[in-house]
Structure formats: C-alpha cells, structure tokens
Amino acid sequence: MKPRAGKSTSTGTRPVSEGNRENSAAGRWLVGGAVVSTLVLLVAYVAFEPTADELPAAEAADRQPVAPPVPEPSRTAGHESSIALPTEPREIQTEAEQQQLLADVERALEKFPDDATVFYIAGLTYAELLQTDKAITMFGRSLEIDSSRPEVLAQYSDVLLQVGQQQEAVSVLQQAVDGGVETVAILTALGDAYSQLGEVEQAAEILGRAVERFPDQPAAWLRLAQAQVQLGRFEKAEKNARTVIALGQDDRAAYLVLSTALIRLGRREEALKIRGQMPKIEPQVVPDDEKYQRSFRGFASNTYSMLASAYSAHNSLSQAEQWLLRSIELEPASAKSLISLADLYRKEGRFKDSIQVHKRLIEIQPTNLLNYTNLASLAVSVGDVPLAESSLRQAVKADQTGNADLQLARFLIGVGNLDDAAAHAQIAVERLETVDAYLVWISTLRAQGNMALAFDALLKAREIAPDDPRLMNLQL
C-alpha cells in the first residue's frame, strides 16, 4: 500500500494524539496474618483503567501481509512468574500490521455487536486507515448505542468535517452542546464546523465560550483567533494568538494568524519578524521513515490496549491479556498497557506475574510513587515482606515530597520497626504537615512509650486541623 494524504476512503493512516488513566480500586494489607488497624493502614493498591485516547499513527508501507503471532499467556498463580516482558519493540511490516489490526478489530465487532466502545475503536481504526465512510458508520453506530460519550462525538464530527459534511457535523455537535456536553474538543469542533459553513459570528461565539471554560487549552484560543481574523477583529486576534504561543502551542498556525493580524493592523515589520520565527514545515513522512514507524507502533499499541479494556469489560480476560501482550510487544515502554496488565493479573490472583509487571513499571517510571506502593502491596499479598520493604525504601529515594516516607512509616509500624518508623513519620510530618502524617507519627511515638512527644505532636496537629474528629477524639 502506498501512503495517501487528504480525504479518501481507501487504506492509509494519519497521526492522532496520545492520552491517561483512571482510579478503580484499593485494599488493606495483611501482615503476619493480622489486619493492620485503620490508623496505620499500610499501603493501598491503586489500579488504573486506561482512557480511550488514541496514540499517533502513520501511513502504509508496500509490503506483503504477514500476521504477527499472538503471544500465549502463561498461567503462574502461586509460582514464580514466568512471563517475559520485552524490552525492545519487535520488528514489524507496516501493511501487515495494519491488516492484522483491522482484522482483530472486526473480530471484536462480531463478538460484541452491542458494545459502543468496540464501535468507537473500529471508527478510530477505519479513520486512521482513511476508510472514512466506514469510520462514519462505526461512530454513528457507537452513538446509537450510547449517545453520551463526548470523545465519540468529537471523532465523529472530525471525520464528517474531513469529507465536507459540515452541516451534519454541526447537527451532531450542537445536539451534544444543547444536551450539556461541553468539552473543549466538542466546542472547538463546533466552532470549526460553523466557520466552514461561513457562519463565522456563530463560530466566534462558540469559541469564546470554549476559551472561557477551558482557558489553558491552546487549541481553543487558536480557533478563536482565526475566527477573529475572518471577522476583522485584528487586535483581539493578535492578543489571542499570543496567548496560544504563551501556552506552548509552538506551531505554524499560531504564528501565521498572529502575523496576519499584525499586517492588517499596519505593523508590517513586526509581522515579518514573526514570520521569521515560524517553525519549519516538517518533511513529508514516508513509509520507511523512523518517525513514521514510531507513530504507527503507537497507534497500533494503543488500539490493542483499548481492545483489551473492551474484552476485559466482557470478562474475556484471557483474550484481554493477549491484546495487552501484543500492545507491549509493539511498545514495551507503554505504561498504560503495563498498568492494565498488572491489574488484570492482580484481579486473577496471579500476584507473582503482577509483581513482575510492576518491576518493569518502576524501570520506566522511576518517579511514580504508586508503582512502588503497588509493588509493596502485592509483595505482602504473597508473603514477601522483604520485597515490600525494599520497594518502599526505593520509593523514599525517588520521592522527596514526604508521601513515600509516610507509606514506609506505616509499613514499618506493621512489622514492628518502631524506631525507623518514627524517623520516617517525622520526615513525613515536616514535609507534608497533614493530619494523616501526624496520626502516624503520634501512633509510633505512643508505641515507643514516648508520651510527652506524642502529646506535643497531637497539640501541633490540632493547630493545623482543630475540627478534625480524629484529633478531637484522640486521647493519650
């Protein structure tokens, strides 16, 4: 396949943006078979579900299709983990990967014909392959099943605008806004649609609402500045274009609208200077280009991660695991897929496997405190207290906010190391100055028999939170 640009219904790809994750669960620890008290709750395992945000994609290469093998998951509950996580992405043949991904998505459609998320994933995939007619059908079907999802509305309208169906895009987006769905993506897309219909005044009104509601989003400011240039409001356009650049949107469109506004204001020399600062046009990406390969890997990896979430929601955990492993094969440093895999193993009781994944997460996210505390929680679940302590001590080195010291202090109380617990609890108090930190410190001091210092700590804690019932009811 040859890469193609512009509007089309044939196979090709184009880049999209990357996206994050959401809290789902927490639990208490057991140490030596005894439940730790609420006051000295050790570490909560926090699992995350990834969002459906898509990663960059790319265009097709002219190769023969070869379906990559799906790795067979290992079942190791109760034993040492035998899963092997790759550290380097496997080699790919781009067109083969595209065809395999599309086949896997279409199988998901057959398996879950009433799942709005699966139709959304299919829409994204068809859109990235520039099969826009099918993408429109998939997004439309997703909205028929669940009309409340703003990410589907935004993608649906984007494809409609690409194929010149501005009125249809306005209808979809206006219905969402009238129903109270006002994300920055929805509002900016609606502004674009009105602009393309020539209703620039209406576009400016919508985009003005977008920047008012989302002042930290450069895309909204840029669209507003562009509409204001069309309306001849050059002073406002200049101001808003400068806001775009100040927010870090260092692209040609921002500089272009700024220089245009300056020229129309009669400030030609200043405009020429701005034109000279415009970022250079990126060279066209070709199929064998390294940047293209990276973007395609990202898109495919993220799509498999999304498929895994869909299968998991239907309790098809074995297939969900395979899709996550496929995602990680393509992008070994994908925190999103690794987190989902670790959570899946934990839910299945495969703690050793989950521990293995968390060790990898620490390698790729060494400053993320949750990776250390989740590893510690899992270690305690399998009775590996030394690993739990080692993980929390690593966290203290990586995190200087005091939160890691607080977690370690709670753990050390549970295993009876009161002197070390008191030292870390004191550091947590000094850095955090929170009631939780004070409560752990007070508990440690009481356990040591240091009642005078515990009482002094209680008085200081009541100064910062005089109405906290935990402090009001605490008697020494």
SEZA-146841 format. One line per field, with one value per residue (C-alpha): residue number from 1; x, y, z. Coordinates in nm, 2 decimals. Example, Ala and Ser with C-alpha at 12.3 -4.5 7.8 and 13.67 -1.06 7.14 Angstrom:
% residues 2
k	1; 2
px	1.23; 1.37
py	-0.45; -0.11
pz	0.78; 0.71
//
This chain:
% residues 476
k	1; 2; 3; 4; 5; 6; 7; 8; 9; 10; 11; 12; 13; 14; 15; 16; 17; 18; 19; 20; 21; 22; 23; 24; 25; 26; 27; 28; 29; 30; 31; 32; 33; 34; 35; 36; 37; 38; 39; 40; 41; 42; 43; 44; 45; 46; 47; 48; 49; 50; 51; 52; 53; 54; 55; 56; 57; 58; 59; 60; 61; 62; 63; 64; 65; 66; 67; 68; 69; 70; 71; 72; 73; 74; 75; 76; 77; 78; 79; 80; 81; 82; 83; 84; 85; 86; 87; 88; 89; 90; 91; 92; 93; 94; 95; 96; 97; 98; 99; 100; 101; 102; 103; 104; 105; 106; 107; 108; 109; 110; 111; 112; 113; 114; 115; 116; 117; 118; 119; 120; 121; 122; 123; 124; 125; 126; 127; 128; 129; 130; 131; 132; 133; 134; 135; 136; 137; 138; 139; 140; 141; 142; 143; 144; 145; 146; 147; 148; 149; 150; 151; 152; 153; 154; 155; 156; 157; 158; 159; 160; 161; 162; 163; 164; 165; 166; 167; 168; 169; 170; 171; 172; 173; 174; 175; 176; 177; 178; 179; 180; 181; 182; 183; 184; 185; 186; 187; 188; 189; 190; 191; 192; 193; 194; 195; 196; 197; 198; 199; 200; 201; 202; 203; 204; 205; 206; 207; 208; 209; 210; 211; 212; 213; 214; 215; 216; 217; 218; 219; 220; 221; 222; 223; 224; 225; 226; 227; 228; 229; 230; 231; 232; 233; 234; 235; 236; 237; 238; 239; 240; 241; 242; 243; 244; 245; 246; 247; 248; 249; 250; 251; 252; 253; 254; 255; 256; 257; 258; 259; 260; 261; 262; 263; 264; 265; 266; 267; 268; 269; 270; 271; 272; 273; 274; 275; 276; 277; 278; 279; 280; 281; 282; 283; 284; 285; 286; 287; 288; 289; 290; 291; 292; 293; 294; 295; 296; 297; 298; 299; 300; 301; 302; 303; 304; 305; 306; 307; 308; 309; 310; 311; 312; 313; 314; 315; 316; 317; 318; 319; 320; 321; 322; 323; 324; 325; 326; 327; 328; 329; 330; 331; 332; 333; 334; 335; 336; 337; 338; 339; 340; 341; 342; 343; 344; 345; 346; 347; 348; 349; 350; 351; 352; 353; 354; 355; 356; 357; 358; 359; 360; 361; 362; 363; 364; 365; 366; 367; 368; 369; 370; 371; 372; 373; 374; 375; 376; 377; 378; 379; 380; 381; 382; 383; 384; 385; 386; 387; 388; 389; 390; 391; 392; 393; 394; 395; 396; 397; 398; 399; 400; 401; 402; 403; 404; 405; 406; 407; 408; 409; 410; 411; 412; 413; 414; 415; 416; 417; 418; 419; 420; 421; 422; 423; 424; 425; 426; 427; 428; 429; 430; 431; 432; 433; 434; 435; 436; 437; 438; 439; 440; 441; 442; 443; 444; 445; 446; 447; 448; 449; 450; 451; 452; 453; 454; 455; 456; 457; 458; 459; 460; 461; 462; 463; 464; 465; 466; 467; 468; 469; 470; 471; 472; 473; 474; 475; 476
px	0.00; 0.12; 0.06; -0.20; -0.29; -0.62; -0.97; -1.01; -1.20; -0.90; -0.64; -0.37; -0.31; -0.27; -0.15; -0.36; -0.28; -0.19; -0.37; -0.42; -0.58; -0.84; -0.86; -1.05; -0.97; -0.79; -0.75; -0.59; -0.28; -0.23; 0.10; 0.17; -0.19; -0.33; -0.53; -0.35; -0.56; -0.72; -0.47; -0.17; -0.31; 0.00; -0.03; -0.33; -0.31; -0.44; -0.54; -0.59; -0.81; -0.66; -0.86; -0.96; -0.72; -0.55; -0.18; -0.01; -0.05; 0.12; 0.08; 0.11; 0.41; 0.42; 0.48; 0.33; 0.09; 0.23; 0.02; 0.24; 0.19; -0.01; 0.20; 0.05; -0.01; 0.15; -0.06; 0.17; -0.06; 0.12; 0.46; 0.75; 0.65; 0.75; 0.62; 0.88; 0.82; 1.01; 1.24; 1.27; 0.99; 0.97; 1.02; 0.71; 0.59; 0.37; 0.10; 0.08; 0.03; -0.24; -0.43; -0.38; -0.51; -0.81; -0.89; -0.87; -1.09; -1.35; -1.35; -1.43; -1.72; -1.86; -1.81; -1.96; -2.22; -2.39; -2.08; -2.04; -1.68; -1.59; -1.76; -1.57; -1.24; -1.35; -1.42; -1.08; -0.92; -1.11; -1.04; -0.67; -0.67; -0.86; -1.16; -1.38; -1.72; -1.68; -1.55; -1.86; -2.08; -1.89; -1.90; -2.27; -2.34; -2.15; -2.36; -2.68; -2.59; -2.46; -2.51; -2.35; -1.98; -1.81; -1.49; -1.71; -1.89; -1.56; -1.41; -1.74; -1.76; -1.39; -1.45; -1.76; -1.57; -1.29; -1.54; -1.71; -2.03; -2.02; -2.40; -2.41; -2.12; -2.29; -2.61; -2.42; -2.22; -2.50; -2.72; -2.44; -2.39; -2.76; -2.76; -2.50; -2.19; -1.94; -1.58; -1.30; -1.29; -1.67; -1.67; -1.37; -1.51; -1.84; -1.66; -1.47; -1.79; -1.97; -1.66; -1.66; -2.03; -1.95; -2.12; -1.81; -2.00; -2.16; -1.82; -1.66; -1.94; -1.89; -1.51; -1.54; -1.73; -1.46; -1.17; -1.38; -1.44; -1.10; -0.85; -0.55; -0.63; -0.43; -0.64; -0.95; -0.75; -0.61; -0.95; -1.09; -0.80; -0.86; -1.23; -1.15; -0.91; -1.20; -1.43; -1.17; -1.12; -0.74; -0.65; -0.84; -0.69; -0.34; -0.39; -0.54; -0.27; 0.00; -0.19; -0.17; 0.21; 0.25; 0.06; 0.33; 0.14; 0.46; 0.31; 0.29; -0.08; -0.03; 0.25; 0.06; -0.26; -0.05; 0.15; -0.17; -0.33; -0.02; -0.01; -0.38; -0.30; -0.03; 0.26; 0.44; 0.79; 0.68; 0.47; 0.77; 0.98; 0.70; 0.70; 1.07; 1.01; 0.76; 0.85; 0.98; 0.74; 0.81; 0.93; 0.66; 0.67; 0.75; 0.66; 1.01; 1.08; 1.18; 0.94; 0.66; 0.74; 0.72; 0.39; 0.23; 0.36; 0.20; -0.14; -0.15; -0.02; -0.29; -0.56; -0.48; -0.48; -0.83; -0.94; -0.81; -1.02; -1.33; -1.27; -1.20; -1.53; -1.70; -1.49; -1.29; -0.97; -0.76; -0.81; -0.76; -0.43; -0.33; -0.41; -0.21; 0.09; 0.05; 0.04; 0.35; 0.53; 0.48; 0.56; 0.75; 0.75; 0.37; 0.28; -0.08; -0.07; 0.16; -0.07; -0.37; -0.18; -0.06; -0.42; -0.56; -0.31; -0.39; -0.76; -0.70; -0.49; -0.17; 0.03; 0.37; 0.30; 0.16; 0.48; 0.69; 0.50; 0.53; 0.90; 0.90; 0.68; 0.94; 1.21; 1.02; 0.85; 1.11; 0.95; 0.59; 0.52; 0.22; 0.44; 0.64; 0.34; 0.15; 0.45; 0.48; 0.11; 0.15; 0.46; 0.28; 0.00; 0.24; 0.42; 0.73; 0.78; 1.15; 1.04; 0.77; 1.01; 1.27; 1.02; 0.91; 1.27; 1.33; 1.02; 1.17; 1.48; 1.27; 1.01; 1.11; 0.76; 0.72; 0.44; 0.68; 0.82; 0.46; 0.39; 0.72; 0.64; 0.31; 0.47; 0.75; 0.49; 0.32; 0.64; 0.75; 1.04; 0.93; 1.25; 1.28; 0.90; 0.93; 1.21; 1.02; 0.69; 0.87; 1.01; 0.65; 0.52; 0.78; 0.73; 0.35; 0.21; -0.11; -0.33; -0.26; 0.12; 0.07; -0.15; 0.11; 0.38; 0.17; 0.09; 0.46; 0.55; 0.28; 0.40; 0.75; 0.62; 0.73; 0.41; 0.54; 0.65; 0.33; 0.12; 0.32; 0.26; -0.11; -0.12; 0.05; -0.18; -0.48; -0.34; -0.35; -0.68; -0.88; -1.20; -1.07; -1.27; -0.98; -0.78; -1.06; -1.14; -0.78; -0.69; -0.33
py	0.00; 0.35; 0.62; 0.88; 1.22; 1.41; 1.29; 0.93; 0.61; 0.39; 0.25; 0.48; 0.64; 0.98; 1.08; 1.12; 1.23; 1.05; 1.02; 0.88; 0.66; 0.64; 0.51; 0.19; 0.00; -0.01; -0.26; -0.32; -0.51; -0.82; -0.86; -1.18; -1.28; -0.99; -0.69; -0.36; -0.10; 0.19; 0.44; 0.26; 0.14; 0.04; 0.07; 0.08; -0.09; 0.15; 0.01; 0.22; 0.17; 0.35; 0.61; 0.55; 0.82; 0.72; 0.75; 0.86; 0.66; 0.66; 0.56; 0.22; 0.05; -0.15; -0.50; -0.85; -0.91; -1.14; -1.18; -1.14; -1.42; -1.35; -1.45; -1.72; -1.60; -1.80; -1.91; -1.89; -1.83; -1.95; -1.99; -1.77; -1.55; -1.69; -1.41; -1.25; -0.88; -0.74; -0.45; -0.37; -0.34; -0.63; -0.56; -0.50; -0.49; -0.19; -0.30; -0.65; -0.48; -0.26; -0.55; -0.76; -0.48; -0.43; -0.80; -0.81; -0.50; -0.65; -0.98; -0.77; -0.62; -0.96; -1.08; -0.77; -0.63; -0.41; -0.26; 0.12; 0.12; -0.15; 0.05; 0.36; 0.16; 0.05; 0.41; 0.52; 0.24; 0.30; 0.67; 0.61; 0.39; 0.67; 0.45; 0.74; 0.60; 0.30; 0.53; 0.74; 0.43; 0.30; 0.63; 0.66; 0.31; 0.38; 0.69; 0.49; 0.26; 0.53; 0.90; 1.05; 1.00; 1.32; 1.15; 0.97; 1.29; 1.47; 1.20; 1.16; 1.53; 1.54; 1.27; 1.44; 1.77; 1.59; 1.47; 1.80; 1.72; 2.04; 2.06; 1.71; 1.78; 2.09; 1.89; 1.62; 1.87; 2.12; 1.84; 1.75; 2.10; 2.16; 1.84; 1.99; 1.81; 2.08; 1.96; 2.16; 1.91; 1.94; 2.32; 2.37; 2.12; 2.30; 2.63; 2.49; 2.35; 2.69; 2.86; 2.62; 2.69; 3.06; 3.13; 3.29; 3.51; 3.20; 3.02; 3.31; 3.29; 2.92; 2.95; 3.24; 3.00; 2.74; 2.97; 3.09; 2.74; 2.60; 2.89; 2.65; 2.49; 2.65; 2.49; 2.68; 3.01; 2.94; 2.87; 3.19; 3.40; 3.25; 3.33; 3.69; 3.74; 3.64; 3.89; 4.17; 4.19; 4.21; 4.34; 4.06; 3.81; 3.94; 3.91; 3.56; 3.43; 3.55; 3.36; 3.04; 3.08; 3.16; 2.83; 2.64; 2.58; 2.64; 2.56; 2.74; 2.82; 3.03; 3.23; 3.27; 3.41; 3.64; 3.78; 3.81; 4.02; 4.24; 4.30; 4.41; 4.64; 4.81; 4.66; 4.51; 4.49; 4.32; 4.08; 3.99; 3.92; 3.69; 3.51; 3.45; 3.27; 3.03; 2.66; 2.49; 2.26; 1.90; 1.69; 1.45; 1.12; 0.82; 0.46; 0.35; 0.67; 0.60; 0.87; 0.71; 0.37; 0.50; 0.67; 0.36; 0.15; 0.39; 0.39; 0.01; -0.04; 0.19; 0.03; -0.32; -0.17; -0.03; -0.37; -0.53; -0.30; -0.39; -0.76; -0.73; -0.55; -0.86; -1.09; -1.23; -1.20; -1.45; -1.26; -0.92; -1.05; -1.14; -0.80; -0.63; -0.85; -0.76; -0.39; -0.43; -0.61; -0.31; -0.05; -0.21; 0.11; 0.17; 0.24; 0.23; -0.13; -0.24; -0.09; -0.27; -0.60; -0.57; -0.50; -0.79; -1.03; -0.90; -0.95; -1.31; -1.37; -1.40; -1.19; -1.31; -1.20; -0.87; -0.82; -0.88; -0.62; -0.36; -0.41; -0.31; -0.01; 0.11; 0.08; 0.30; 0.53; 0.56; 0.87; 0.74; 0.66; 0.44; 0.19; 0.13; 0.12; -0.11; -0.34; -0.34; -0.42; -0.72; -0.84; -0.85; -1.04; -1.33; -1.30; -1.14; -0.88; -0.81; -0.71; -0.49; -0.31; -0.28; -0.13; 0.13; 0.22; 0.27; 0.50; 0.72; 0.77; 0.85; 1.07; 1.37; 1.50; 1.30; 1.08; 0.79; 0.84; 0.82; 0.49; 0.35; 0.46; 0.28; -0.03; -0.03; 0.01; -0.31; -0.51; -0.37; -0.15; 0.14; 0.35; 0.36; 0.42; 0.72; 0.87; 0.84; 0.96; 1.27; 1.34; 1.30; 1.54; 1.80; 1.78; 1.72; 1.89; 1.68; 1.52; 1.17; 1.22; 1.34; 1.05; 0.80; 0.98; 1.00; 0.63; 0.55; 0.77; 0.61; 0.26; 0.36; 0.49; 0.85; 1.00; 1.35; 1.39; 1.22; 1.48; 1.76; 1.63; 1.60; 1.97; 2.07; 1.86; 2.02; 2.36; 2.29; 2.10; 2.19; 2.05; 1.71; 1.45; 1.20; 1.45; 1.57; 1.21; 1.10; 1.05; 1.00
pz	0.00; -0.08; 0.18; 0.08; 0.21; 0.22; 0.20; 0.10; 0.16; 0.08; 0.31; 0.46; 0.80; 0.97; 1.32; 1.62; 1.98; 2.29; 2.60; 3.06; 3.32; 3.60; 3.96; 4.02; 4.35; 4.68; 4.96; 5.30; 5.37; 5.59; 5.78; 5.95; 5.91; 6.12; 5.98; 6.03; 6.21; 6.02; 6.18; 6.05; 5.72; 5.53; 5.16; 4.92; 4.59; 4.33; 3.99; 3.68; 3.37; 3.06; 2.88; 2.52; 2.40; 2.08; 2.01; 1.69; 1.38; 1.04; 0.67; 0.50; 0.35; 0.03; 0.18; 0.18; 0.47; 0.74; 1.05; 1.37; 1.62; 1.94; 2.25; 2.46; 2.82; 3.10; 3.40; 3.70; 4.01; 4.32; 4.15; 4.04; 3.75; 3.41; 3.19; 2.97; 2.90; 2.60; 2.64; 2.27; 2.02; 1.77; 1.41; 1.20; 0.85; 0.84; 0.60; 0.75; 1.10; 0.96; 0.81; 1.12; 1.34; 1.12; 1.13; 1.51; 1.54; 1.30; 1.51; 1.81; 1.63; 1.55; 1.91; 2.08; 1.84; 2.10; 2.26; 2.19; 2.29; 2.03; 1.76; 1.87; 1.85; 1.50; 1.40; 1.51; 1.32; 1.00; 1.03; 1.07; 0.76; 0.58; 0.52; 0.61; 0.50; 0.73; 1.01; 0.99; 1.01; 1.31; 1.50; 1.42; 1.55; 1.87; 1.93; 1.86; 2.15; 2.38; 2.28; 2.59; 2.50; 2.41; 2.27; 2.01; 1.92; 1.87; 1.65; 1.46; 1.38; 1.28; 1.01; 0.89; 0.85; 0.66; 0.40; 0.37; 0.57; 0.77; 0.83; 0.96; 1.19; 1.32; 1.38; 1.58; 1.79; 1.85; 1.98; 2.22; 2.34; 2.38; 2.60; 2.83; 2.68; 2.65; 2.64; 2.47; 2.18; 2.12; 2.14; 1.91; 1.66; 1.66; 1.61; 1.32; 1.16; 1.18; 1.03; 0.74; 0.68; 0.67; 1.00; 1.15; 1.40; 1.55; 1.54; 1.74; 2.00; 2.05; 2.06; 2.30; 2.53; 2.48; 2.60; 2.89; 3.01; 2.92; 2.94; 2.95; 2.61; 2.33; 2.05; 2.16; 2.17; 1.82; 1.67; 1.82; 1.69; 1.34; 1.35; 1.47; 1.17; 0.95; 1.12; 1.10; 1.48; 1.44; 1.78; 1.96; 1.72; 1.80; 2.17; 2.14; 1.91; 2.15; 2.42; 2.21; 2.18; 2.55; 2.63; 2.44; 2.11; 1.90; 1.56; 1.23; 1.26; 1.57; 1.41; 1.09; 1.25; 1.46; 1.16; 0.96; 1.24; 1.27; 0.89; 0.89; 1.18; 0.98; 1.17; 0.87; 1.01; 1.33; 1.12; 0.91; 1.22; 1.35; 1.01; 1.05; 1.39; 1.23; 1.28; 0.97; 0.78; 0.86; 0.57; 0.44; 0.62; 0.40; 0.48; 0.59; 0.79; 1.15; 1.28; 1.08; 1.22; 1.58; 1.52; 1.37; 1.66; 1.90; 1.73; 1.70; 2.06; 2.19; 1.99; 2.12; 2.47; 2.41; 2.27; 2.59; 2.80; 2.59; 2.62; 3.00; 3.04; 2.90; 3.13; 2.84; 3.04; 2.85; 2.53; 2.71; 2.83; 2.47; 2.34; 2.62; 2.55; 2.18; 2.27; 2.49; 2.21; 1.99; 2.26; 2.55; 2.75; 2.73; 3.09; 3.00; 2.88; 3.16; 3.42; 3.27; 3.25; 3.61; 3.72; 3.52; 3.68; 4.03; 3.97; 3.86; 4.18; 3.97; 4.21; 4.10; 3.75; 3.86; 4.07; 3.76; 3.56; 3.84; 3.85; 3.48; 3.56; 3.81; 3.55; 3.30; 3.56; 3.84; 3.99; 4.02; 4.38; 4.30; 4.12; 4.44; 4.68; 4.45; 4.43; 4.80; 4.84; 4.61; 4.78; 5.11; 4.94; 4.86; 5.19; 5.06; 5.33; 5.24; 4.89; 5.02; 5.25; 4.97; 4.73; 4.98; 5.07; 4.69; 4.69; 4.96; 4.74; 4.44; 4.61; 4.82; 4.89; 5.22; 5.08; 5.04; 5.40; 5.52; 5.34; 5.47; 5.83; 5.81; 5.69; 5.95; 6.23; 6.09; 6.10; 6.45; 6.34; 6.56; 6.57; 6.19; 6.16; 6.39; 6.19; 5.86; 6.01; 6.14; 5.80; 5.66; 5.91; 5.83; 5.46; 5.44; 5.75; 5.72; 5.98; 5.83; 5.88; 6.23; 6.32; 6.20; 6.40; 6.71; 6.68; 6.65; 6.95; 7.16; 7.07; 7.17; 7.50; 7.42; 7.55; 7.61; 7.25; 7.13; 7.32; 7.18; 6.83; 6.90; 7.00; 6.68; 6.47; 6.64; 6.55; 6.18; 6.19; 6.50; 6.38; 6.26; 6.45; 6.45; 6.65; 6.87; 6.98; 7.02; 7.39; 7.51
//
